[in-house]
Amino acid sequence: MERRIGEFEVVTSYLVDVPNKCMRGVLMVYGPDGALLRTIPATGPSMSKSDMEERMRRTVESIEHIAPDGTPTYR
């Protein structure tokens, strides 16, 4: 999922949590120049892929502002 908020772009993705042997959903915030500013954990371990997708969708939709350093503000 991708969402543009002002000059920033928020993209959802997954990462492998090797110590816990699971996947986690993350939000990646890119700045106006395309540089990755921040990676934010969005889901916990042991969630199904569909639950992770739903949690990330709701989290992205709840962002109302992004600071210049890539920190989101939520509703």
Jmol script that loads the backbone (N, CA, C; Angstrom):
load data "model"
ATOM      1  N   MET A   1       0.848  -1.165   0.000  1.00  0.00           N
ATOM      2  CA  MET A   1       0.000   0.000   0.000  1.00  0.00           C
ATOM      3  C   MET A   1       0.898   1.234   0.000  1.00  0.00           C
ATOM      4  N   GLU A   2       0.506   2.241  -0.739  1.00  0.00           N
ATOM      5  CA  GLU A   2       1.233   3.507  -0.769  1.00  0.00           C
ATOM      6  C   GLU A   2       0.250   4.651  -0.542  1.00  0.00           C
ATOM      7  N   ARG A   3       0.731   5.667   0.164  1.00  0.00           N
ATOM      8  CA  ARG A   3      -0.099   6.853   0.382  1.00  0.00           C
ATOM      9  C   ARG A   3       0.805   8.074   0.415  1.00  0.00           C
ATOM     10  N   ARG A   4       0.433   9.081  -0.321  1.00  0.00           N
ATOM     11  CA  ARG A   4       1.165  10.338  -0.333  1.00  0.00           C
ATOM     12  C   ARG A   4       0.516  11.273   0.685  1.00  0.00           C
ATOM     13  N   ILE A   5       1.362  11.849   1.554  1.00  0.00           N
ATOM     14  CA  ILE A   5       0.898  12.797   2.565  1.00  0.00           C
ATOM     15  C   ILE A   5       1.775  14.029   2.419  1.00  0.00           C
ATOM     16  N   GLY A   6       1.220  15.066   1.812  1.00  0.00           N
ATOM     17  CA  GLY A   6       2.026  16.249   1.508  1.00  0.00           C
ATOM     18  C   GLY A   6       3.137  15.867   0.550  1.00  0.00           C
ATOM     19  N   GLU A   7       4.373  16.190   0.907  1.00  0.00           N
ATOM     20  CA  GLU A   7       5.525  15.859   0.075  1.00  0.00           C
ATOM     21  C   GLU A   7       6.091  14.471   0.372  1.00  0.00           C
ATOM     22  N   PHE A   8       5.539  13.783   1.344  1.00  0.00           N
ATOM     23  CA  PHE A   8       6.057  12.499   1.793  1.00  0.00           C
ATOM     24  C   PHE A   8       5.251  11.344   1.213  1.00  0.00           C
ATOM     25  N   GLU A   9       5.890  10.187   1.133  1.00  0.00           N
ATOM     26  CA  GLU A   9       5.203   8.980   0.697  1.00  0.00           C
ATOM     27  C   GLU A   9       5.389   7.911   1.764  1.00  0.00           C
ATOM     28  N   VAL A  10       4.292   7.246   2.127  1.00  0.00           N
ATOM     29  CA  VAL A  10       4.328   6.160   3.103  1.00  0.00           C
ATOM     30  C   VAL A  10       4.027   4.870   2.347  1.00  0.00           C
ATOM     31  N   VAL A  11       4.912   3.888   2.506  1.00  0.00           N
ATOM     32  CA  VAL A  11       4.783   2.602   1.816  1.00  0.00           C
ATOM     33  C   VAL A  11       4.805   1.499   2.872  1.00  0.00           C
ATOM     34  N   THR A  12       3.903   0.522   2.720  1.00  0.00           N
ATOM     35  CA  THR A  12       3.915  -0.621   3.634  1.00  0.00           C
ATOM     36  C   THR A  12       4.787  -1.721   3.047  1.00  0.00           C
ATOM     37  N   SER A  13       5.412  -2.486   3.922  1.00  0.00           N
ATOM     38  CA  SER A  13       6.252  -3.597   3.492  1.00  0.00           C
ATOM     39  C   SER A  13       6.356  -4.590   4.645  1.00  0.00           C
ATOM     40  N   TYR A  14       7.151  -5.621   4.432  1.00  0.00           N
ATOM     41  CA  TYR A  14       7.362  -6.646   5.446  1.00  0.00           C
ATOM     42  C   TYR A  14       8.849  -6.794   5.699  1.00  0.00           C
ATOM     43  N   LEU A  15       9.201  -7.196   6.907  1.00  0.00           N
ATOM     44  CA  LEU A  15      10.581  -7.554   7.192  1.00  0.00           C
ATOM     45  C   LEU A  15      10.576  -8.872   7.941  1.00  0.00           C
ATOM     46  N   VAL A  16      11.693  -9.557   7.854  1.00  0.00           N
ATOM     47  CA  VAL A  16      11.826 -10.837   8.544  1.00  0.00           C
ATOM     48  C   VAL A  16      12.485 -10.579   9.889  1.00  0.00           C
ATOM     49  N   ASP A  17      11.817 -10.999  10.949  1.00  0.00           N
ATOM     50  CA  ASP A  17      12.328 -10.901  12.306  1.00  0.00           C
ATOM     51  C   ASP A  17      12.989 -12.247  12.618  1.00  0.00           C
ATOM     52  N   VAL A  18      14.279 -12.338  12.326  1.00  0.00           N
ATOM     53  CA  VAL A  18      14.994 -13.614  12.443  1.00  0.00           C
ATOM     54  C   VAL A  18      14.993 -14.164  13.866  1.00  0.00           C
ATOM     55  N   PRO A  19      15.310 -13.350  14.892  1.00  0.00           N
ATOM     56  CA  PRO A  19      15.335 -13.930  16.245  1.00  0.00           C
ATOM     57  C   PRO A  19      14.004 -14.556  16.660  1.00  0.00           C
ATOM     58  N   ASN A  20      12.900 -13.957  16.215  1.00  0.00           N
ATOM     59  CA  ASN A  20      11.583 -14.477  16.596  1.00  0.00           C
ATOM     60  C   ASN A  20      10.973 -15.392  15.535  1.00  0.00           C
ATOM     61  N   LYS A  21      11.695 -15.592  14.436  1.00  0.00           N
ATOM     62  CA  LYS A  21      11.255 -16.477  13.357  1.00  0.00           C
ATOM     63  C   LYS A  21       9.853 -16.136  12.873  1.00  0.00           C
ATOM     64  N   CYS A  22       9.673 -14.847  12.519  1.00  0.00           N
ATOM     65  CA  CYS A  22       8.370 -14.409  12.034  1.00  0.00           C
ATOM     66  C   CYS A  22       8.556 -13.217  11.092  1.00  0.00           C
ATOM     67  N   MET A  23       7.456 -12.789  10.504  1.00  0.00           N
ATOM     68  CA  MET A  23       7.461 -11.581   9.683  1.00  0.00           C
ATOM     69  C   MET A  23       6.751 -10.481  10.459  1.00  0.00           C
ATOM     70  N   ARG A  24       7.119  -9.249  10.157  1.00  0.00           N
ATOM     71  CA  ARG A  24       6.448  -8.090  10.746  1.00  0.00           C
ATOM     72  C   ARG A  24       6.143  -7.094   9.643  1.00  0.00           C
ATOM     73  N   GLY A  25       5.058  -6.378   9.811  1.00  0.00           N
ATOM     74  CA  GLY A  25       4.733  -5.315   8.872  1.00  0.00           C
ATOM     75  C   GLY A  25       5.396  -4.022   9.313  1.00  0.00           C
ATOM     76  N   VAL A  26       5.882  -3.256   8.346  1.00  0.00           N
ATOM     77  CA  VAL A  26       6.518  -1.970   8.644  1.00  0.00           C
ATOM     78  C   VAL A  26       5.986  -0.898   7.711  1.00  0.00           C
ATOM     79  N   LEU A  27       6.058   0.340   8.179  1.00  0.00           N
ATOM     80  CA  LEU A  27       5.767   1.505   7.342  1.00  0.00           C
ATOM     81  C   LEU A  27       7.096   2.167   7.043  1.00  0.00           C
ATOM     82  N   MET A  28       7.316   2.501   5.790  1.00  0.00           N
ATOM     83  CA  MET A  28       8.532   3.208   5.397  1.00  0.00           C
ATOM     84  C   MET A  28       8.126   4.587   4.915  1.00  0.00           C
ATOM     85  N   VAL A  29       8.747   5.620   5.497  1.00  0.00           N
ATOM     86  CA  VAL A  29       8.426   7.001   5.150  1.00  0.00           C
ATOM     87  C   VAL A  29       9.561   7.556   4.293  1.00  0.00           C
ATOM     88  N   TYR A  30       9.197   7.981   3.076  1.00  0.00           N
ATOM     89  CA  TYR A  30      10.163   8.551   2.138  1.00  0.00           C
ATOM     90  C   TYR A  30       9.950  10.056   2.038  1.00  0.00           C
ATOM     91  N   GLY A  31      11.046  10.790   1.963  1.00  0.00           N
ATOM     92  CA  GLY A  31      10.992  12.241   1.847  1.00  0.00           C
ATOM     93  C   GLY A  31      10.764  12.698   0.420  1.00  0.00           C
ATOM     94  N   PRO A  32      10.681  14.020   0.229  1.00  0.00           N
ATOM     95  CA  PRO A  32      10.429  14.588  -1.098  1.00  0.00           C
ATOM     96  C   PRO A  32      11.471  14.188  -2.139  1.00  0.00           C
ATOM     97  N   ASP A  33      12.700  13.936  -1.700  1.00  0.00           N
ATOM     98  CA  ASP A  33      13.766  13.567  -2.633  1.00  0.00           C
ATOM     99  C   ASP A  33      13.865  12.053  -2.827  1.00  0.00           C
ATOM    100  N   GLY A  34      12.943  11.289  -2.236  1.00  0.00           N
ATOM    101  CA  GLY A  34      12.935   9.838  -2.388  1.00  0.00           C
ATOM    102  C   GLY A  34      13.770   9.090  -1.366  1.00  0.00           C
ATOM    103  N   ALA A  35      14.433   9.817  -0.469  1.00  0.00           N
ATOM    104  CA  ALA A  35      15.265   9.176   0.553  1.00  0.00           C
ATOM    105  C   ALA A  35      14.386   8.575   1.658  1.00  0.00           C
ATOM    106  N   LEU A  36      14.766   7.390   2.124  1.00  0.00           N
ATOM    107  CA  LEU A  36      14.066   6.759   3.235  1.00  0.00           C
ATOM    108  C   LEU A  36      14.403   7.514   4.515  1.00  0.00           C
ATOM    109  N   LEU A  37      13.379   8.078   5.156  1.00  0.00           N
ATOM    110  CA  LEU A  37      13.579   8.859   6.380  1.00  0.00           C
ATOM    111  C   LEU A  37      13.374   8.034   7.643  1.00  0.00           C
ATOM    112  N   ARG A  38      12.435   7.100   7.595  1.00  0.00           N
ATOM    113  CA  ARG A  38      12.077   6.379   8.811  1.00  0.00           C
ATOM    114  C   ARG A  38      11.406   5.056   8.455  1.00  0.00           C
ATOM    115  N   THR A  39      11.709   4.022   9.226  1.00  0.00           N
ATOM    116  CA  THR A  39      11.016   2.735   9.139  1.00  0.00           C
ATOM    117  C   THR A  39      10.341   2.514  10.489  1.00  0.00           C
ATOM    118  N   ILE A  40       9.040   2.265  10.458  1.00  0.00           N
ATOM    119  CA  ILE A  40       8.242   2.194  11.674  1.00  0.00           C
ATOM    120  C   ILE A  40       7.579   0.822  11.781  1.00  0.00           C
ATOM    121  N   PRO A  41       7.829   0.072  12.860  1.00  0.00           N
ATOM    122  CA  PRO A  41       7.116  -1.204  13.035  1.00  0.00           C
ATOM    123  C   PRO A  41       5.611  -0.936  13.119  1.00  0.00           C
ATOM    124  N   ALA A  42       4.839  -1.728  12.380  1.00  0.00           N
ATOM    125  CA  ALA A  42       3.392  -1.499  12.352  1.00  0.00           C
ATOM    126  C   ALA A  42       2.595  -2.685  12.861  1.00  0.00           C
ATOM    127  N   THR A  43       3.232  -3.847  12.960  1.00  0.00           N
ATOM    128  CA  THR A  43       2.524  -5.024  13.458  1.00  0.00           C
ATOM    129  C   THR A  43       3.412  -5.783  14.427  1.00  0.00           C
ATOM    130  N   GLY A  44       2.784  -6.617  15.214  1.00  0.00           N
ATOM    131  CA  GLY A  44       3.528  -7.469  16.125  1.00  0.00           C
ATOM    132  C   GLY A  44       3.818  -8.813  15.485  1.00  0.00           C
ATOM    133  N   PRO A  45       4.532  -9.671  16.182  1.00  0.00           N
ATOM    134  CA  PRO A  45       4.798 -11.013  15.668  1.00  0.00           C
ATOM    135  C   PRO A  45       3.546 -11.885  15.753  1.00  0.00           C
ATOM    136  N   SER A  46       3.593 -12.984  15.075  1.00  0.00           N
ATOM    137  CA  SER A  46       2.544 -14.017  15.159  1.00  0.00           C
ATOM    138  C   SER A  46       1.193 -13.545  14.651  1.00  0.00           C
ATOM    139  N   MET A  47       1.187 -12.638  13.695  1.00  0.00           N
ATOM    140  CA  MET A  47      -0.068 -12.227  13.067  1.00  0.00           C
ATOM    141  C   MET A  47      -0.136 -12.873  11.691  1.00  0.00           C
ATOM    142  N   SER A  48      -1.350 -13.182  11.241  1.00  0.00           N
ATOM    143  CA  SER A  48      -1.486 -13.702   9.880  1.00  0.00           C
ATOM    144  C   SER A  48      -1.205 -12.568   8.899  1.00  0.00           C
ATOM    145  N   LYS A  49      -0.898 -12.928   7.658  1.00  0.00           N
ATOM    146  CA  LYS A  49      -0.596 -11.899   6.654  1.00  0.00           C
ATOM    147  C   LYS A  49      -1.800 -10.985   6.450  1.00  0.00           C
ATOM    148  N   SER A  50      -3.002 -11.536   6.428  1.00  0.00           N
ATOM    149  CA  SER A  50      -4.187 -10.699   6.229  1.00  0.00           C
ATOM    150  C   SER A  50      -4.397  -9.756   7.414  1.00  0.00           C
ATOM    151  N   ASP A  51      -4.108 -10.217   8.644  1.00  0.00           N
ATOM    152  CA  ASP A  51      -4.205  -9.340   9.815  1.00  0.00           C
ATOM    153  C   ASP A  51      -3.159  -8.231   9.757  1.00  0.00           C
ATOM    154  N   MET A  52      -1.939  -8.576   9.303  1.00  0.00           N
ATOM    155  CA  MET A  52      -0.892  -7.562   9.167  1.00  0.00           C
ATOM    156  C   MET A  52      -1.288  -6.512   8.129  1.00  0.00           C
ATOM    157  N   GLU A  53      -1.828  -6.966   6.993  1.00  0.00           N
ATOM    158  CA  GLU A  53      -2.242  -6.027   5.947  1.00  0.00           C
ATOM    159  C   GLU A  53      -3.319  -5.080   6.451  1.00  0.00           C
ATOM    160  N   GLU A  54      -4.294  -5.624   7.185  1.00  0.00           N
ATOM    161  CA  GLU A  54      -5.376  -4.791   7.724  1.00  0.00           C
ATOM    162  C   GLU A  54      -4.838  -3.794   8.743  1.00  0.00           C
ATOM    163  N   ARG A  55      -3.960  -4.230   9.642  1.00  0.00           N
ATOM    164  CA  ARG A  55      -3.378  -3.336  10.652  1.00  0.00           C
ATOM    165  C   ARG A  55      -2.586  -2.220   9.972  1.00  0.00           C
ATOM    166  N   MET A  56      -1.778  -2.574   8.965  1.00  0.00           N
ATOM    167  CA  MET A  56      -0.983  -1.550   8.269  1.00  0.00           C
ATOM    168  C   MET A  56      -1.888  -0.570   7.526  1.00  0.00           C
ATOM    169  N   ARG A  57      -2.945  -1.075   6.885  1.00  0.00           N
ATOM    170  CA  ARG A  57      -3.874  -0.196   6.174  1.00  0.00           C
ATOM    171  C   ARG A  57      -4.496   0.815   7.134  1.00  0.00           C
ATOM    172  N   ARG A  58      -4.965   0.335   8.282  1.00  0.00           N
ATOM    173  CA  ARG A  58      -5.576   1.237   9.263  1.00  0.00           C
ATOM    174  C   ARG A  58      -4.562   2.238   9.812  1.00  0.00           C
ATOM    175  N   THR A  59      -3.341   1.795  10.030  1.00  0.00           N
ATOM    176  CA  THR A  59      -2.302   2.693  10.540  1.00  0.00           C
ATOM    177  C   THR A  59      -1.981   3.781   9.523  1.00  0.00           C
ATOM    178  N   VAL A  60      -1.810   3.398   8.264  1.00  0.00           N
ATOM    179  CA  VAL A  60      -1.516   4.386   7.211  1.00  0.00           C
ATOM    180  C   VAL A  60      -2.661   5.373   7.072  1.00  0.00           C
ATOM    181  N   GLU A  61      -3.884   4.889   7.106  1.00  0.00           N
ATOM    182  CA  GLU A  61      -5.044   5.773   6.970  1.00  0.00           C
ATOM    183  C   GLU A  61      -5.190   6.726   8.153  1.00  0.00           C
ATOM    184  N   SER A  62      -4.619   6.376   9.307  1.00  0.00           N
ATOM    185  CA  SER A  62      -4.758   7.230  10.491  1.00  0.00           C
ATOM    186  C   SER A  62      -3.689   8.333  10.569  1.00  0.00           C
ATOM    187  N   ILE A  63      -2.726   8.332   9.650  1.00  0.00           N
ATOM    188  CA  ILE A  63      -1.694   9.376   9.661  1.00  0.00           C
ATOM    189  C   ILE A  63      -2.299  10.674   9.170  1.00  0.00           C
ATOM    190  N   GLU A  64      -2.130  11.740   9.953  1.00  0.00           N
ATOM    191  CA  GLU A  64      -2.678  13.025   9.516  1.00  0.00           C
ATOM    192  C   GLU A  64      -1.597  14.025   9.128  1.00  0.00           C
ATOM    193  N   HIS A  65      -0.352  13.808   9.591  1.00  0.00           N
ATOM    194  CA  HIS A  65       0.736  14.745   9.271  1.00  0.00           C
ATOM    195  C   HIS A  65       2.064  14.014   9.416  1.00  0.00           C
ATOM    196  N   ILE A  66       3.062  14.463   8.641  1.00  0.00           N
ATOM    197  CA  ILE A  66       4.410  13.917   8.779  1.00  0.00           C
ATOM    198  C   ILE A  66       5.367  15.078   8.977  1.00  0.00           C
ATOM    199  N   ALA A  67       6.164  15.007  10.038  1.00  0.00           N
ATOM    200  CA  ALA A  67       7.164  16.040  10.350  1.00  0.00           C
ATOM    201  C   ALA A  67       8.327  15.946   9.342  1.00  0.00           C
ATOM    202  N   PRO A  68       9.130  17.009   9.226  1.00  0.00           N
ATOM    203  CA  PRO A  68      10.257  16.998   8.288  1.00  0.00           C
ATOM    204  C   PRO A  68      11.243  15.836   8.482  1.00  0.00           C
ATOM    205  N   ASP A  69      11.348  15.308   9.709  1.00  0.00           N
ATOM    206  CA  ASP A  69      12.265  14.183   9.940  1.00  0.00           C
ATOM    207  C   ASP A  69      11.619  12.824   9.639  1.00  0.00           C
ATOM    208  N   GLY A  70      10.357  12.830   9.158  1.00  0.00           N
ATOM    209  CA  GLY A  70       9.670  11.593   8.802  1.00  0.00           C
ATOM    210  C   GLY A  70       8.802  11.013   9.895  1.00  0.00           C
ATOM    211  N   THR A  71       8.673  11.703  11.013  1.00  0.00           N
ATOM    212  CA  THR A  71       7.853  11.216  12.124  1.00  0.00           C
ATOM    213  C   THR A  71       6.376  11.508  11.855  1.00  0.00           C
ATOM    214  N   PRO A  72       5.539  10.470  11.801  1.00  0.00           N
ATOM    215  CA  PRO A  72       4.111  10.708  11.561  1.00  0.00           C
ATOM    216  C   PRO A  72       3.375  11.129  12.824  1.00  0.00           C
ATOM    217  N   THR A  73       2.313  11.885  12.623  1.00  0.00           N
ATOM    218  CA  THR A  73       1.356  12.219  13.673  1.00  0.00           C
ATOM    219  C   THR A  73       0.056  11.530  13.306  1.00  0.00           C
ATOM    220  N   TYR A  74      -0.522  10.830  14.269  1.00  0.00           N
ATOM    221  CA  TYR A  74      -1.731  10.052  14.010  1.00  0.00           C
ATOM    222  C   TYR A  74      -2.954  10.752  14.582  1.00  0.00           C
ATOM    223  N   ARG A  75      -4.119  10.436  14.004  1.00  0.00           N
ATOM    224  CA  ARG A  75      -5.389  10.976  14.532  1.00  0.00           C
ATOM    225  C   ARG A  75      -5.682  10.351  15.864  1.00  0.00           C
TER     226      ARG A  75
END
end "model"
wireframe off; spacefill off
backbone 0.3
color backbone group
